[in-house]
Amino acid sequence: MRLTRLAMLTLGAAFSAACSEPSNDPTTPDVPPLAYVRYINAVPDTLNTTVRFTDQVQWSPMSFVNVPFRGLGQGNYQPTQAGSRKFRVFTADATNFSTAGNTVILVDTTLTFEAGKYYTLLHMGYARAGSTPRQRIVAINDVHPNPGAQVAVRAIHAALGVGAVDIYATATATSPISGTPLFRNVATEAVSPYANVNAAAFATQIAAAGGTTALAAAAAPAGTAGTTQLNPIAGATIAGSVLSAVAFPASPANSAGARFTTPGIVYFIDKNPPPTAP
């Protein structure tokens, strides 16, 4: 009896010790330190683009595929293993979005991502030969604020060819521009700090620095209030939202992709409000 009891105790101790060790089971892999990245296509004169991380498959974003000009890679921020990471941006084949369809390399670069941080990979510039500035990746370290009962918004100026701009928050996209700019004299490629605005409908308009003639305007998305069953979706009317308003250029006459005859503004969600308490 004592031998049987001792054997059972030994087996139980061994099982407990095994459960306390890190698992190498392929169904529960160890998760490395992660950063979070997203991709925005601001290149106005070429085809849609696809991003492939080429140094490793595991813990790499897999969904920045066939991204149109003025578009966001699917899924917004995607987790990726932190550290030095190599990736390429290709033109997207119109019929084959697999790896085999990636033919023309636009960008081949390596960037370092720190664990726990968020990054926007802004692809901007011109792809066509002889056009300047040349297309490249601008890596933006996104530090998301907590606007509390308000909404935080920032501007990213990727509108090539229009020079420095003043950026106004107005009631609607057609409201006359007046008063003090939300962001003043923002240079091309610059990223403004976040500014808090009231949680209510608003638009942003850009004008040449010192001017009041709108070069582009767009109303912010309203957002969706949360419930006890569904999380809120960020927007102008939803407190706690964090948004980026990105100014894009017009498409040049030799563009091979989507055509836009004027500069434009597109909003992207940087951070959704916290979930509604049950």
Backbone as a ProteinNet text record, in pm:
[ID]
protein_1_A
[PRIMARY]
MRLTRLAMLTLGAAFSAACSEPSNDPTTPDVPPLAYVRYINAVPDTLNTTVRFTDQVQWSPMSFVNVPFRGLGQGNYQPTQAGSRKFRVFTADATNFSTAGNTVILVDTTLTFEAGKYYTLLHMGYARAGSTPRQRIVAINDVHPNPGAQVAVRAIHAALGVGAVDIYATATATSPISGTPLFRNVATEAVSPYANVNAAAFATQIAAAGGTTALAAAAAPAGTAGTTQLNPIAGATIAGSVLSAVAFPASPANSAGARFTTPGIVYFIDKNPPPTAP
[TERTIARY]
83.2	0	86.2	192.8	279.5	350.8	395.3	463.6	371.4	246.8	150.1	125.6	107.1	82.8	203.1	325.2	446.4	458.1	425.6	432.6	335.2	215.6	115.7	159.6	220.2	268.9	380.1	472.3	583.5	532.3	434	376.7	307.9	236	168.6	267.9	379.5	481.1	544	570.7	630.3	536	404.8	305.9	297.4	300.5	295	416.5	535	656.5	651.7	599.7	592.4	500.5	389.7	295.7	352.8	453.1	508.9	616.3	663.1	766.4	704.4	778.8	727.3	694	585.3	540	604.3	651	699.5	600.7	480.6	375.5	343.7	340	313.5	177.9	85.6	-44.7	-42.4	62	75	217.9	256.2	395.3	427.2	554.9	599.9	591.8	535.2	516.7	636.9	704.4	819.9	772.2	862.1	824.4	771	658.1	590.7	585.7	597.3	563.1	439.5	384.6	261.7	279.4	256.8	282.9	160.9	147.1	45.9	108.9	43.9	99	-4.8	35.5	-50.7	17.3	-56.5	-3.7	-34.9	69.7	53.6	131.2	161.2	232.7	129.2	124.7	10.9	23.2	138.3	159.1	191.5	152.7	180.2	62.1	78.8	-25.9	-44.9	-144.1	-158.4	-30.1	-13.2	110.7	83.6	186.3	182.7	312	299.7	415.6	441.3	566.8	606.4	727.2	716	832.6	910.6	1036.5	1113.8	1215.2	1230.1	1329.5	1276	1143.9	1083.6	934.2	872	727.9	652.2	696	626.3	643.6	536	534.5	569.4	513.2	524.5	385.1	360.2	229.4	208.6	86.4	58.4	-54.9	-100.8	-224.3	-214.2	-93.3	-81.1	-72.7	-183.7	-187	-278.8	-229.8	-311.1	-369.6	-285.1	-329.9	-336.7	-452.2	-462.9	-402.5	-373.6	-333.8	-441	-397.4	-481.8	-545.1	-493.5	-550.4	-463.2	-522.8	-458.7	-449.6	-332.6	-319.2	-423.9	-477.5	-588.8	-557.7	-656.2	-642.9	-578.8	-546.1	-482.1	-351.1	-329.1	-204.2	-198	-83	-60.4	60.4	54	168.2	284.4	404.3	524	632.3	717.6	824.7	913.5	940.9	1023.6	1167.3	1241.6	1380.8	1404.1	1517.2	1552	1478.1	1392.8	1308.9	1326.4	1341.2	1359.3	1227.9	1189.8	1068.7	1083	994.5	989.8	848.3	840	712	715.3	614	603.4	482.7	484.6	359.4	276	145.6	57.3	11	33.6	-14.7	-167.8	-224.7	-369.9	-450.6	-390	-464.2	-404	-279.5	-213.9	-154.9	-224.2	-179.8	-96.3	-59.7	28.2	171	261.1	402.7	455.5	406.9	454.5	415.8	310.8	266.9	344.1	432.4	513.5	632.8	639.2	744.4	830.1	769.8	845.3	866	991.4	1024	1034.8	952.6	957.8	1049.8	1042	1122.1	1179.7	1306.6	1372.4	1453.2	1404.7	1467	1457.7	1529	1527.1	1500.8	1407.5	1376	1375.9	1401.2	1399.9	1274	1199	1075.6	1095.9	1059.2	1074	948.8	969.9	859.4	759.8	632.1	525.8	491.3	565.9	539.8	461.2	396.8	313.9	379.9	369.9	435.7	342.6	346.6	284.1	394.4	385.5	476.9	408.5	444.2	385.2	470.6	413.1	483.9	447.3	542.8	510.9	621.3	593.2	684.1	633.2	713	673.5	752.7	684.4	748.4	802.3	745.6	786	925.8	1001.5	1138.3	1138.2	1232.7	1246.8	1161.9	1073.8	987.9	1053	1037.4	1091.5	982.3	986.4	1082	1052.4	1156.3	1141	1063.3	988	908.2	998	949.9	1025.9	930.8	979.3	901.7	940.3	840.5	859.1	800.3	883.9	839	801.4	678.2	626.8	603.4	663.6	642.7	515	410.6	279.2	266.5	260.9	239.5	98	8.1	-133.8	-169.7	-231.6	-270.9	-402.4	-441.5	-572.6	-650.9	-743.2	-812.7	-927.1	-952.8	-1058.2	-1195.1	-1263.5	-1398.1	-1395.8	-1277.8	-1267	-1217.3	-1184.3	-1129.9	-994.5	-894	-760.6	-744.5	-690.9	-668.5	-533.1	-463.9	-338.2	-342.9	-248.8	-240	-108.1	-113.6	5.6	2.8	104	104.8	183.2	110.2	171.9	129.6	72.3	21.2	134.5	206	318.7	273.2	358.1	333.8	252.2	201.5	119.5	193.6	313.1	389.2	334.3	385.8	342.3	196	123.3	-19.7	-57.2	-166.1	-235.8	-354.4	-383.2	-490.2	-593.2	-716.6	-825.8	-925.5	-981.8	-1097.2	-1220.8	-1314.2	-1434.2	-1558	-1673.5	-1797.4	-1830.8	-1810.8	-1836.8	-1723.4	-1723.5	-1619.1	-1633.5	-1748.6	-1770.5	-1779.7	-1756.7	-1760.1	-1648.5	-1673.3	-1565.2	-1452.2	-1329.7	-1213.7	-1192.7	-1180.2	-1155.2	-1096.4	-1048.6	-997.8	-857.2	-821.8	-686.5	-675.4	-572.4	-556.7	-537.2	-584.1	-556.2	-407.9	-348	-204.2	-155.6	-49.5	-2.3	128	137.1	260.4	321.2	240.6	284.4	354.8	480.3	559	524.7	554.5	537.1	621.1	563.8	621.3	612.5	567	561.6	439.6	452.9	344.3	319.1	198	166.3	154.6	160.9	122.3	-29.2	-77.6	-221.6	-279.6	-400.4	-474.8	-612.2	-663.1	-794.6	-902.7	-1011.5	-1129.2	-1249.4	-1359	-1479.7	-1533.4	-1596.2	-1654.5	-1784.7	-1772.3	-1885.5	-1842	-1939.2	-1907.4	-1810.6	-1707.3	-1614.2	-1552.2	-1490.3	-1415.8	-1278.8	-1185.8	-1057.4	-1042.6	-982.3	-954.8	-810.2	-743.7	-607.8	-604.8	-521.7	-501.5	-352.9	-306.4	-166.5	-136.1	-16.9	18.9	-6.7	-83.8	-118.7	-242.1	-297.9	-415.2	-541.3	-654.2	-782.9	-862.5	-797.6	-864.4	-838.8	-944.5	-930.1	-869.2	-763.6	-703.6	-762.7	-808.1	-872.9	-951.8	-1059.2	-1144	-1216.7	-1243.4	-1319.7	-1376	-1498.6	-1559.6	-1504.6	-1481.5	-1435.7	-1549.4	-1518.1	-1624	-1685.9	-1814.8	-1884.4	-1841.2	-1812.6	-1783.3	-1910.5	-1894.1	-2008.1	-1994.5	-2101.2	-2098.4	-2095.8	-2029.5	-2022.4	-2145	-2165.1	-2269.9	-2205.6	-2284.9	-2229.7	-2193.8	-2242.2	-2209.3	-2103.5	-2095.7	-2006.6	-1917.3	-1788.9	-1696.1	-1721.8	-1691.5	-1710	-1608.7	-1643.2	-1553.2	-1522.8	-1395.5	-1352.6	-1415.8	-1437.8	-1492.2	-1509.1	-1552.7	-1560.4	-1654.4	-1758.7	-1859.7	-1839.7	-1735.2	-1715.3	-1597.1	-1625	-1520.1	-1415.6	-1289.1	-1179.6	-1118.4	-1172.9	-1120.1	-988.1	-901.3	-774.6	-767	-752.9	-759.8	-640	-605.1	-510.3	-583.2	-564.3	-614.8	-494.4	-491.5	-377	-412.8	-330.4	-347.9	-269.4	-338.3	-278.6	-270.7	-176	-166.8	-269.8	-285.4	-360.3	-277.4	-342.1	-270.7	-214	-87.8	-33.6	-94.2	-75	-134.9	-84.3	38.4	94.5	68.6	-27.4	-53.7	-104.5	-53.1	-97.9	-205.7	-236.8	-333.8	-457.9	-516	-636.2	-608.4	-706.2	-688.2	-771	-703.3	-768.8	-719.4	-811.7	-772.9	-734.5	-764.9	-731.7	-672.5	-599.4	-556.6	-678	-656	-765.8	-721.5	-818	-793.2	-866.5	-796.6	-855.8	-822	-920.6	-900.7	-870.5	-781.5	-749.5	-761.8	-811.4	-827.6	-693.4	-643.2	-519.8	-548.2	-660.8	-694	-843.7	-907.7	-1049.1	-1067.4	-1182.6	-1208.5	-1210.5	-1197.3	-1204.4	-1342.5	-1352.8	-1482.4	-1579.6	-1706	-1811.5	-1821.2	-1829.2	-1837	-1968.3	-1966.9	-2091.9	-2187.7
-120.2	0	124.6	125.5	242.4	263.6	149.3	164.2	220.8	176.1	227.8	375.3	415.5	556	640.8	591.4	665.7	682.7	578.9	587.6	691.5	696.7	793.9	935.4	955.6	1088	1132.2	1040	1072.5	1110.8	1032.3	1062	1197.5	1229.1	1359	1473.2	1456	1561.7	1583.6	1473.2	1485.4	1556.7	1524.2	1589.1	1737.9	1773	1914.2	1989.1	1927.3	1993.2	2013.7	1912.8	1925.6	2038.4	2057.1	2163.4	2301	2311	2441.2	2486.3	2395.3	2430.8	2501.4	2593.2	2655.1	2548.8	2569.6	2469.9	2492.5	2382	2385.4	2320.4	2292.6	2236.1	2332.6	2286.4	2377.2	2445	2389.1	2453.7	2568.2	2577	2686.8	2741	2804.1	2848.1	2964.3	2971.8	3085.5	3210.9	3318.5	3443	3534	3580.6	3669.8	3810.8	3901.2	4042	4095.9	4166	4211	4362.9	4413.8	4551.5	4544.7	4660.6	4664.4	4765.2	4720.3	4805.2	4808.5	4919.5	4930.8	5000.6	4988.2	5039.5	5125.6	5247.6	5339.3	5371	5356.1	5380	5523.6	5608.6	5746.8	5773.7	5668.2	5682.9	5701.9	5818.9	5849.7	5805.8	5750.6	5732.2	5589.4	5491.8	5353.7	5265.6	5134.9	5038.3	5022.5	4943	4906.3	4838.9	4828.1	4774.4	4661.3	4577.8	4468	4469.8	4450.3	4448.3	4304.6	4260.7	4127.8	4140.2	4088.2	4076.2	3954	3973.7	3869.5	3798.8	3840	3775	3652.4	3644.8	3529.4	3532.6	3415.1	3405.2	3420	3347	3351.6	3487.7	3535.7	3664.4	3780.2	3774.2	3882.8	3918	4046	4082.2	4008.6	3962.8	3885.2	3944.8	4064.3	4110.9	4249.8	4298.4	4424.9	4393.6	4353.1	4299.6	4384.8	4422.1	4493.7	4621.2	4701.5	4823.2	4937.6	5000.2	5107.1	5237.7	5329	5465	5525.3	5586.9	5642.6	5535.2	5410.8	5301.4	5256.4	5175.3	5120.5	4969.6	4913	4767.5	4703.7	4591.1	4528.1	4503.5	4528	4497.1	4605.1	4720.1	4828.9	4779.2	4795.7	4751.4	4598.6	4544.3	4400.8	4371.3	4264.5	4231.4	4178.8	4212.8	4161.6	4145.8	4048.6	4029.2	4153	4200.3	4319.6	4289.7	4397.5	4384.6	4437.6	4404.7	4446.9	4357.6	4418.2	4341	4389.4	4294.8	4325.5	4302.6	4398.5	4380.9	4450.5	4412.1	4471.4	4518.4	4622.7	4666.7	4644.3	4574.5	4541.3	4611.8	4626.3	4656.4	4528.7	4543.7	4427.7	4386.4	4260.8	4206.4	4212.3	4253.1	4275.2	4146.8	4032.9	3907	3804	3825.6	3725.4	3794.6	3782.4	3849.6	3758.2	3640.4	3552	3603.1	3535.9	3574.1	3571.1	3476.4	3465.5	3586.6	3656.8	3772.7	3898.9	3893.2	4010	4016.3	4117.9	4124.4	4249.8	4365.9	4491	4533.7	4547.2	4587.8	4739.6	4801.7	4946.2	4984	4907.9	4935.2	4804	4805.4	4691.1	4748.8	4730.8	4801.5	4720.1	4764.9	4705	4814.4	4789.7	4884	4809.3	4882.4	4824.3	4868.9	4772	4798.4	4758.6	4846.8	4819.4	4752.2	4659.5	4583.1	4676.2	4650.3	4725.1	4856.3	4894.3	5022	5002	5111.4	5111	5198.1	5152.2	5222.2	5232.6	5348.8	5364.7	5366.8	5276.9	5276.4	5354.1	5481.7	5568.9	5561.7	5506.5	5492.1	5612.5	5701.4	5823.7	5858.3	5954.5	5990.9	5935.7	5953.4	5911.5	5788.6	5697	5574.1	5585.4	5673.8	5682.7	5741.9	5690.6	5737.6	5886.4	5958	6100.4	6188.8	6129.5	6209.5	6223.8	6339.8	6364.6	6425.8	6398.3	6309.8	6162.7	6078.9	5937.2	5868.7	5767.6	5694.1	5624.5	5616.4	5558.9	5537.5	5470.9	5448.3	5552.9	5620.5	5709.4	5637.1	5599.4	5525.1	5623.7	5615.6	5706.1	5625.9	5669.4	5605.6	5663.6	5582.6	5629.4	5615	5728.1	5729	5779.6	5690.1	5723.2	5786.6	5902.6	5966.5	5909.8	5954.6	5923.3	6053.9	6078.8	6207.7	6218.2	6113.3	6120.1	6140.5	6246.6	6274.8	6344.1	6370.2	6435.7	6337	6390.5	6311.1	6369.8	6283.8	6328	6308.6	6411	6402.8	6463.5	6406.4	6463.2	6466.9	6538.9	6548.3	6490.1	6418.2	6369.3	6429.1	6507.4	6580.7	6502	6426.4	6350	6404.2	6524.7	6582.6	6651.7	6574.6	6627.5	6740.5	6841.9	6946.5	7063.6	7061.5	7174.8	7262.7	7222.7	7303.8	7294.8	7380.9	7382.7	7425.8	7370.6	7399	7432	7507.7	7522.8	7427.4	7366.9	7267	7314.5	7322.8	7376.6	7266.9	7275.3	7194.1	7281.9	7239.4	7317.3	7231.7	7297.2	7224.8	7124.6	7164.7	7076.1	7091.1	7006.7	7012.2	7132.5	7199.9	7316.6	7447.1	7439.9	7562.7	7656.7	7789.3	7883.8	7870.7	7879.5	7871.4	8005.4	8000.6	8122.8	8083.8	8183.9	8159.5	8103.9	8039.8	7988.9	7845.5	7812.9	7674.3	7578.7	7458	7353.4	7320.7	7318	7297.7	7399.9	7468.9	7578.3	7542.1	7577.9	7568.5	7427.7	7328.4	7188.5	7157.9	7119.2	7093.6	6957.1	6939.6	6810.1	6705.2	6589.2	6476.6	6493.9	6608.4	6631	6562.8	6528.7	6471	6565.3	6615.1	6707.9	6632.6	6702.9	6639.7	6617.1	6540.3	6524.4	6648.2	6683.5	6790.3	6735.5	6776.5	6731.9	6825.6	6768.4	6845	6784.1	6860.4	6808.8	6688.8	6597.2	6478.8	6519.4	6566.5	6612.2	6611.4	6619.1	6616.9	6729.8	6697.6	6800	6753.9	6849.3	6821.6	6884	6840.9	6909.4	6962	7079.8	7141.8	7189.1	7176.2	7225.3	7342.1	7440.3	7557.1	7587.4	7650.6	7691.8	7775.3	7756.2	7825.7	7975.3	8031.5	8172.7	8205.1	8106.1	8130	8071	8097.6	8045.7	7979.1	7950.1	7878.7	7729	7653.1	7510.1	7438.1	7360.8	7275.1	7134.8	7094.9	6964.6	6972.3	6894.8	6893.7	6760.6	6717.5	6593.8	6591	6545.6	6527.1	6401.2	6407.6	6289.3	6189.2	6059.9	5959.6	5976.4	5951.4	5973.9	5874.7	5751.9	5647.2	5578.6	5477.7	5400.5	5383.6	5419.2	5405.4	5258.3	5229.2	5092.7	5052.8	4923.8	4867.9	4764.6	4702.2	4597.5	4473.1	4463.3	4348.3	4380.9	4507.6	4546.1	4661.1	4654.1	4761.9	4882.4	5003.1	5121.9	5125.6	5197.9	5223.3	5371.9	5406.6	5545	5633.4	5758.8	5857.4	5991.1	6089.7	6226.5	6242.1	6161	6177.7	6084.8	6003.1	5901.4	5940.1	5976.8	6018.1	5909.1	5950.8	5857.1	5811.8	5856.6	5817	5886.7	5818.1	5874.5	5852.6	5962.2	5957.8	6027.1	5985.4	6057	6103.4	6230.2	6283.5	6296.8	6216	6212.9	6289.3	6388.2	6463.1	6395.4	6360	6290.1	6383.3	6357.5	6439.2	6397.2	6480.2	6439.9	6339.4	6268.2	6175.1	6250.4	6226.9	6289.9	6228.5	6296.9	6250.9	6114.2	6077	5948.5	5837	5856.1	5754.3	5625.9	5511.5	5380.6	5321.9	5390.5	5337.1	5423.9	5427.5	5507	5654.2	5722.8	5862.3	5953.2	6051.8	6156.2	6290	6375.9	6499	6610.6	6596.2	6698.8	6632.5	6707.5	6651.5	6609	6520.1	6471.3	6437.1	6421.7	6386.9	6257.4	6164	6037.7	6018.8	5973	5949.3	5802	5778.8	5643.1	5635.1	5521.6	5501.5	5461.1	5540.9	5508.6	5425	5456	5384.6	5396.8	5283.3	5284.3	5321.7	5376.6	5404.4	5275	5285.8	5164.1	5100.9	4970	4903.1	4960.9	4949.3	4992.2	4893.9	4945.9	4859.5	4782	4654.8	4575.9	4625.6
0	0	0	86.3	93.7	-38.8	-103.6	-231.8	-337.6	-339.3	-437.2	-415.5	-285.5	-255.6	-293.5	-265.9	-299.1	-449.9	-526.1	-672.3	-724.6	-666.9	-711.4	-678.9	-560.2	-522.7	-616	-649.8	-739.4	-877.7	-929	-1059.8	-1058.9	-949.2	-939.6	-937.3	-864.3	-858.5	-994.4	-1065.4	-1198.9	-1293.9	-1286.5	-1373.2	-1342.7	-1212.3	-1173	-1224	-1213.5	-1260.3	-1411.2	-1481.4	-1627	-1666.9	-1594.4	-1627	-1600	-1512.2	-1477.6	-1575.6	-1663.2	-1759.5	-1879.4	-1947.4	-2069.6	-2173.7	-2244.6	-2340.9	-2476.2	-2535.7	-2672.8	-2767.6	-2716.7	-2799.1	-2912.5	-3038.9	-3150.5	-3142.7	-3061.7	-3049.1	-2949	-2866.3	-2770.3	-2774.9	-2886	-2900.1	-2806	-2769.9	-2690.4	-2776.2	-2722.3	-2796.1	-2771.2	-2877	-2858.2	-2827	-2787.5	-2771.6	-2904.2	-2899.2	-3020.1	-3028.7	-3150.3	-3184	-3274.1	-3307.9	-3386.9	-3500.2	-3623.1	-3738.8	-3831	-3903.5	-4007.8	-4127.5	-4242.1	-4367.5	-4437.8	-4477	-4552.1	-4684.4	-4793.6	-4927.6	-4969.9	-4974.8	-5019.3	-5147.7	-5224.8	-5352	-5462.4	-5529.9	-5616	-5761	-5802.1	-5946.3	-5987.7	-5906.3	-5944.5	-5908.7	-5927.6	-5898.2	-5747.9	-5709.6	-5569.7	-5521.3	-5392.2	-5336.7	-5238	-5220.3	-5124.4	-5043.8	-4913.6	-4823.7	-4779.7	-4791.5	-4745.5	-4653.8	-4531.4	-4444.6	-4491.6	-4524.9	-4594.4	-4506.4	-4381.5	-4295.9	-4225.2	-4203.4	-4138.8	-4166.1	-4156.7	-4179.2	-4049.3	-3944.3	-3816.8	-3751.8	-3691.1	-3621.6	-3716.3	-3836.4	-3932.8	-3981.7	-4014	-4072	-4203.7	-4226.1	-4346.5	-4429.4	-4396.4	-4459.5	-4521.9	-4552.9	-4624.4	-4774	-4831.5	-4967.7	-5055.4	-5176	-5273.7	-5213	-5152	-5084.5	-5185.8	-5204.2	-5303.2	-5253.1	-5344.3	-5308.8	-5217.9	-5109.4	-5003.1	-4916.2	-4926.9	-4850.6	-4735.7	-4649.6	-4530	-4544.3	-4509.2	-4508.6	-4419.7	-4462.5	-4393.7	-4246.6	-4163.7	-4022.9	-3938.3	-3998.2	-3924.9	-3864	-3733.6	-3672.6	-3666.9	-3708.3	-3704.5	-3615	-3535.1	-3449.9	-3532.7	-3491.4	-3556.3	-3450.6	-3467.5	-3370.4	-3367.2	-3246.9	-3230.5	-3271.5	-3297.7	-3336.6	-3476	-3533.8	-3669.4	-3768.5	-3852.7	-3943.6	-4087.6	-4177.5	-4319.4	-4393.3	-4479.4	-4559	-4693.1	-4784.6	-4917.7	-4947.8	-5030.1	-5084.1	-5234.7	-5285.3	-5426.9	-5488.8	-5620.7	-5688.5	-5688.4	-5671.4	-5661.9	-5800.3	-5833.9	-5959.1	-5960.7	-6071.2	-6077.4	-6063.4	-6088.5	-6083.5	-5989.1	-5944.1	-5860.1	-5737.8	-5624.6	-5503	-5413.5	-5465	-5389	-5398.7	-5327.6	-5333	-5475.3	-5556.1	-5694.5	-5778.2	-5736.9	-5812.6	-5781.4	-5682.5	-5647.3	-5741.7	-5825.1	-5925.5	-5912.6	-5914	-5910.2	-5765.4	-5724	-5587.1	-5583.3	-5500.1	-5481.2	-5365.5	-5257.7	-5137.8	-5087.8	-5049.5	-4986.8	-4871.8	-4748.6	-4637.1	-4508.8	-4408.9	-4275.7	-4172.6	-4083.6	-3976.7	-3843.1	-3737.5	-3603.5	-3530.3	-3480.4	-3406.9	-3260.8	-3170.1	-3027.7	-2973.4	-2882.7	-2825.1	-2757.1	-2780	-2715.4	-2782.8	-2886.9	-2952.8	-3081.8	-3125.6	-3245.4	-3351.9	-3478.4	-3588.3	-3708.8	-3775.3	-3906	-4010.6	-4108.2	-4221.7	-4333.3	-4348.2	-4448.6	-4574.6	-4680.8	-4807.8	-4894.4	-4916.9	-4989.6	-5088.2	-5175.7	-5282.5	-5415.1	-5522	-5656.6	-5699.9	-5767.4	-5813.3	-5955.3	-6037.8	-6178.4	-6192.5	-6287.6	-6312.6	-6344.7	-6285.2	-6309.9	-6222.5	-6140.9	-6053	-5915.7	-5855.9	-5722	-5633.9	-5503.3	-5436.1	-5464.1	-5455.3	-5481.8	-5369.7	-5407.8	-5309.6	-5208	-5085.3	-4973.9	-4857	-4754	-4632.6	-4528.3	-4473.6	-4359.2	-4238.6	-4143	-4025	-3914.3	-3868.1	-3765.4	-3638.2	-3529.8	-3400	-3339.5	-3330.1	-3285.9	-3134	-3065.8	-2920.9	-2897.2	-2865.8	-2858.7	-2724.1	-2725.8	-2600	-2547.9	-2430.7	-2372.7	-2363.5	-2457.8	-2457.9	-2358	-2281.9	-2181.8	-2245	-2205.5	-2255.8	-2391.3	-2446.3	-2575.3	-2681.6	-2797.9	-2908.4	-2945.2	-2962	-3002.1	-3152.3	-3219.8	-3364	-3396.5	-3493.3	-3541.2	-3693.5	-3751.8	-3897.4	-3945.3	-4057.7	-4126.5	-4266.1	-4299.6	-4426.3	-4531.2	-4612.8	-4721.7	-4857.8	-4859.9	-4984.9	-5060.5	-5139.9	-5216.1	-5308.2	-5319.4	-5416.7	-5369.6	-5246.3	-5200.6	-5100.3	-5057.6	-4963.6	-4822.1	-4734.5	-4595	-4586.9	-4491	-4479.3	-4335.6	-4323	-4196.3	-4198.8	-4085	-4076.8	-3975	-4021	-3940	-3905.5	-3786	-3748.5	-3764.3	-3849.3	-3877.7	-3854.2	-3848.9	-3820.2	-3929.3	-4056	-4168.6	-4269.6	-4371.7	-4473.4	-4565.2	-4560.7	-4646	-4566.2	-4436.2	-4355.7	-4396.8	-4401.8	-4432.2	-4330.8	-4378.9	-4290	-4221.2	-4091	-4013.8	-3879.3	-3806.3	-3672.2	-3671.4	-3561	-3539.4	-3590.1	-3666.2	-3712.6	-3595.3	-3614.8	-3516.7	-3517.9	-3637.7	-3655.3	-3756.7	-3724.2	-3808.8	-3878.9	-4008.3	-4086.5	-4080.8	-4117.5	-4115.9	-4248.5	-4241.6	-4361.9	-4420.9	-4550.9	-4615.2	-4541.7	-4519.5	-4445.5	-4293.8	-4247	-4102.1	-4040.7	-3913.6	-3835	-3717.6	-3706.2	-3597.7	-3466.1	-3353.5	-3227.4	-3226.6	-3132.1	-3115.7	-3048.2	-3088.9	-3023	-2984.9	-2871.4	-2826.6	-2878.3	-2927	-2968.1	-2897.8	-2894.8	-2831.7	-2908.7	-2836.3	-2898.6	-2966.7	-3089.8	-3169.9	-3315.4	-3405	-3547.2	-3581.6	-3660.6	-3706.8	-3838.3	-3906.5	-4028.8	-4015.7	-4098.5	-4108.9	-4251.1	-4260.3	-4388.8	-4389.2	-4503.9	-4515.1	-4612.7	-4580.6	-4665.5	-4667.6	-4774.3	-4778.1	-4655.2	-4597	-4473.4	-4487.4	-4394.9	-4397.5	-4478.1	-4550.5	-4633.7	-4573.4	-4639.3	-4592.8	-4704.7	-4815.9	-4925	-4909.7	-4898.4	-4872.6	-4991.9	-4966.1	-5067.7	-5062.4	-4946	-4926.1	-4796.7	-4790.5	-4671.2	-4662.6	-4540.5	-4521.3	-4380.1	-4367.9	-4236.3	-4171.4	-4042.4	-3968.9	-3956.7	-3957.8	-3937.7	-3799.5	-3789.6	-3662.5	-3555.3	-3594.9	-3497.7	-3451.3	-3367.2	-3316.8	-3166.9	-3094.6	-2949.2	-2909.8	-2799.8	-2751.6	-2672	-2658.1	-2573.7	-2482.1	-2399.4	-2313.1	-2392.1	-2517	-2601.2	-2707.4	-2752.9	-2860.9	-2818	-2854.4	-2822.9	-2913	-2864.2	-2948.3	-3061.8	-3168.3	-3281	-3283.8	-3291.9	-3280.3	-3387	-3349.8	-3442.4	-3374.1	-3449.3	-3399.7	-3281.1	-3274.5	-3170.1	-3050.9	-3053.9	-2950.9	-2862.2	-2738.9	-2645.9	-2629.6	-2620.1	-2604.2	-2734.1	-2847.4	-2977.4	-3007.2	-3083.1	-3129.3	-3280.1	-3356.5	-3502.1	-3565.1	-3687.3	-3771.8	-3897.2	-3932.9	-4059	-4152.2	-4257.2	-4348.3	-4475.5	-4509.6	-4633.3	-4744.2	-4853.3	-4966.8	-5087.8	-5178.5	-5299.1	-5403.3	-5504.7	-5623.4	-5702.3	-5793.2	-5880.1	-5999.9	-6035.2	-6156.6	-6281.5	-6393.4	-6519.1	-6560.9	-6520.8	-6563.7	-6463.3	-6373.5	-6272.7	-6335.4	-6284.4	-6332	-6242.4	-6132	-6038.1	-6027.7	-5905.9	-5882.9	-5911.7	-5969.6	-6008.5	-5917.8	-5859.6	-5781.1	-5835.7	-5875.5	-5943.4	-5847.8	-5720.8	-5621.8	-5498	-5414.3	-5285.9	-5203	-5108.2	-5025.4	-4884.9	-4796.8	-4656.3	-4625.2	-4561.8	-4518	-4370.9	-4293.9	-4150.5	-4124.8	-4029.6	-3986.9	-3835.2	-3788.5	-3644	-3584.2	-3492.7	-3422.1	-3297.1	-3232.2	-3109.5	-3085.1	-3058.4	-3024.4	-2876.7	-2841.6	-2699	-2618.9	-2486.6	-2404.8	-2411.3	-2388.1	-2393.9	-2292.1	-2325.2	-2232.8	-2116.7	-1995.3	-1877.7	-1879.6	-1840.2	-1839.8	-1732.5
[MASK]
++++++++++++++++++++++++++++++++++++++++++++++++++++++++++++++++++++++++++++++++++++++++++++++++++++++++++++++++++++++++++++++++++++++++++++++++++++++++++++++++++++++++++++++++++++++++++++++++++++++++++++++++++++++++++++++++++++++++++++++++++++++++++++++++++++++++++++++++++++++

